[in-house]
Amino acid sequence: MKNTVFAFASLLMLAACGDVSSGQSAEIIKLCNAKLEVSEAVCKCVGNRAQEDLTEDERVVLIAMIGGDRDKIDDVRGSMSAPGMMKAGMFMAMAPSECAQDTEE
């Protein structure tokens, strides 16, 4: 019985993680369309790359960067490692132009 409960709880946690990350990807695409002056295809590419290349916390920072939410960036900065912050920043700086090149090909 304990194993069954543990397995069920584990599946629920995995399902929840998937929902968070796919929700983050959708939020990145939405903000990209609203805030960055790039095509829909580029925004989808950025969202997909963020999903593949960044952790959940790094995607939170990316969302805050795109949305211009300085308070959220400051909040996350206190709990996140410097390399994680740098990775999100570099992603923000590079991914849109890389995706623009990829979508032109």
Order of alpha helices (4+ residues) and beta strands (2+ residues): alpha-alpha-alpha-alpha-alpha
